[in-house]
Amino acid sequence: MEWPAATADRVRWPSASELAAQHSQALGVPPERHIEIRRNREVDGEQVPFDLLTFIAERGDWPWPGRARTCTGPWKTKMVYQAFTPQVRTLRKETDGPLMFANMLGMRAEESADRRNREALRPTTDNSARIVDEWLPAHQVSTKEVWERTLSAGLPYHWCYDSHPGAGDRHGSSRCSCSACTPANHRDLLLMAGRRPRLAELCALVERVRQVPFNPNITMAELITLSRRGDAPDPGIEVEENADFERMERAVHAALRKPPTWDSKALTGPGELLHSAAGCDGCH
């Protein structure tokens, strides 16, 4: 679901995870200290990647704002703590007492009311093995300041922020969250539908089969239609999806052939586009 790499004018622009590794290196973090993990699960005795959209398709419910944010705990917070575990095992051999970690997050007060009210420093874990404090070093930094610091330091930024990769105009997505993020603003979602049409169609399939809209105010099917109108923002590029996406696509189709694991209490949403599921054979 993260923004992938893209190629434009024979130049390859990195994915979100690749860019994080570049930032680590640019800021002096040794390559061996940069750890990237992803969620896996066992299938037929083998560990395979488990993606957020597959989870949503299996559950039959989207992580709407104000409801169960199932994309936050299992797919973000727990993954960070999972990365601490091997370090605890290694470093406990070299020291007495609990290890201390700073869990640094880029949340800023300007982004939302919830983030504005979040403490900039707070303890989250305190036991015999580890002490973890959550620190928001950019909590009081404005968006304008973020861009000024990024550009003045010569740090690369993700291609999705521009109207097209390499434009340098920052007229693309306003945030580099999941490509298809349910709380994203309307313009960002229209850009996503134009830039990643296969992902948009896959999300639309999930909402049709599960009869739960992507967003409480608009369906993904409606967003796709709006993204094709002349007054929609120009996507600038259409991403060529990779093997990871195709694997996720197969997993989502397989999930939709089974009953949902959760009885969603979400409304079926606006419009009549969700009610075409009876004739949908896209998941068979």
N, C-alpha and C positions, 0 to 999 in steps of 0.2 A: 504493500500500500504506500510505501514511501516513494518519493520522486526518484525515478531511475536515471541512469545516464542517458544522454542524448547526443546524437551526432548531427552537426549542421555545417555545411560548407567544408566537409571532410575534417572537421575538428570535433573531437570527442569531449563532451562536457560531463564531469563526474556526477555520480549519484549522490544522494544525501549522505550515505554512510562513507563513501569514498572521500567526500569533501570534509567530513569530520576527521578522517585520518590525516588529510592534508593540513588541516588546522592544527592538529596535535603536533605534527612535525614542524610547522612554521613557528609554533610557540615554544619549541624546545623540548617537547615530550619525546623521549626515545621511542623508536618503533615498537620495541618489545613491551613497552608500558601501555600501548594502545590496544585495548582488548575489545573485540566486537563479538557479541553473542546474539543468537536468535533462538526463538522458541522452537523446540522439536517435540515430537512424540513418536512412540513406537508403533509401527505398522508392519504386521507379518514378521516380527522379530527384528526389524530394522528401524533405526532412527531416521525420520524424515522431517523436513521443515513443516511447521504448522503456522499458517498465516492467519491474520486477523479476519480477512474476508471469509475464509473457510469456517472459522469459528462463528462468525455472524450468520452464515448460511445454515450451519448446524443448529445453532441456538434459535434462529428464526426471529431475531430481534436486533434492532440497530441501537447503538449507544447514543441516544439522544441526550442533549443538555437537560439537566434537571431530573433525569432519571438515572438508572443504573449505568454508570460510565464504565462499561465492561472493557473498554479499550485502554483505560488508564492503569488500573491495578495489575491485572495479569500480563499486560503487554508493555508496560513501561516500568512502574515502580518495582515489581517483582523481578524484572529482568536486571535492573540495576543491582539489587541485592544479591541476585544470583552471581553477578560478576565479582562481588566481594568474597564469596565463599572460598574459591581456590586460593585467593590471597591470604585469607585467614589461616587456611591449612598450612600454607608454606611459611608464613611469617611467624606463626605461633611457636615454631621450632626455634626461633631466634630471639624471642623476647618473653618476659614474664608479664602476666596480667593481660587485660583485654587490649585489642588493637583499636586505634582511633581512626575513623574515616570521616571525611567531609564529602557529603553527597551534594555536589554543586549543580544547580539547575538554572536554566536561562529564563525562568519566569520573571515577568516584569509587571509592575503595578499598573502600567498604562494599558495592558492588554485586556483586562476584564475586571469586573467588580470583585470576583472571587480572588483573583491574584493580587488585587490591591489590598485586600484584607489579610493576605497571608503574611506570616511573620518572616522577616528576612533571615533569621537564624533561629532554629528550634531543634531540640533533641528529638530523635525518632526511635533510637534503639539504645538500650543500656543493659548489657548482660556480661557474663564472665568472659565471653569470647570477643565481643566487639562493642564499641560505642560509636554510634553514627549520628552526626549532626547534619541536618539539612541546611544548606546555605544558598541564598539567592543573591549572588554578588551584583547582579544587574537590576535588582528590584526597583531602584529609583532612577534608572537610566531611561531616557526617552528614546523613541524610535529614531528621531533625528540624530541623537547622540550615537546610537548604535551604528548608523550608517557612516557618520563622520569618523568614528574610531576605526571601523572596518576599512574604509577607503584610505584613510591616512596611514594605516599600518600596512597597506598593500596586500591585505588578506583577500583571497578569492571568495566569492559568494556563489550561491547556487544559481544555476541558469534559469530556474523557474521564476525568479524575481524580475527578469527582463522580459520585454515584449517578444523577443526571440533570443536564443542562446548567443551570447557575445555582444548584444546590443548595447549594454552598459547604461540603459536608460531607467531601469527599475520600474517599468510600466507593466510588469507581468503580475504574478501572484503577490498578494500582500503578505502572505505567510508561507513558510516551507514546512507545513504540517504533513499529515498523511495526504496523499493526492486527493482522495475522496473523503473529506472530513465532514461529518454531519453538522458541526457548528460553524463551518466556514461561511464567509459572506457570499452573497449571491454572485458577484462578479468572479470571485475565485472559483466557484463551482462551475460557472459557464466556461471559464478557461480550462478547467480540468476536463470537462466533457469534450472540448475541442482538441486538447493536447493528448488525452489518453482515451480515445473513443472506445477501445476494446474494454478498458476498465469500467467506463461508464455503462456500457451495455451489459457487462457482467453484474454490476450493482443493480441495474434495472431488472435483470432476470431474477435476482434474489428477492427484490421487493415484490415482483409479480407473483412468484411462486409462494412466498411466505405471507403475502397480503399485508405487509407492514411497510409503509413508505420510508424511504431513505432519510427524510427530514420531516418533522411534524408540519411544516408549512408548504413543502413542495416535494414532488416525487422526482426520482432520478429520470424517469421517462420524460417528464415535463422539462427538466433541465436540458436533456439531450435535444429536444425539439427547439427550445429557445436558443441553444448554442449554435444552431444552424441558420438562424435568422440573420438578415443583413445588418441589424443593429447590435448584434452580439460582439463582444470583444474578439479581436483577431487572435487566434491561439498562437500564431507565429511559427508553430512547429507541430507535427504529429509524431509522437514517440513511436518508435519501432520496438514493440514489446519483446522481451527476451525469454529464454528458456525457463527462468524462475516464474515469470508470469504465466506461461503456458502450463507449468506444473500446478500452480495455484488454480488456474481456470479448470483443470481437470478435477481437482479436489473439490472445488465449489459445486461443479455439476454432480459429482458423486454424492455430496452432502444433500443436495436438493432432491435426490431420489428417495430420501428417507424422511420420516416425520420429524418435525422440529423437536429439540430437546427441552424447549422452554415454551410455556403457554403465554405468549405476549399479550399484555393488556393494552397495547398501543392501538389507537384508532387507525382505521384503514386509510385515513389521510384525505387530502384534497383531491378533487377531480374524479374522473372515472377510469383513469389509466390503469389503476391497480386491478380492475375487474376484468381484465383480458386474460387472466391466468388460466381460465378454464380451457382455452384453446392453445396454451403454451406447451410446446414440445421441445423447448430449447435445452432442457436438462436431461433429455433421454438419449 
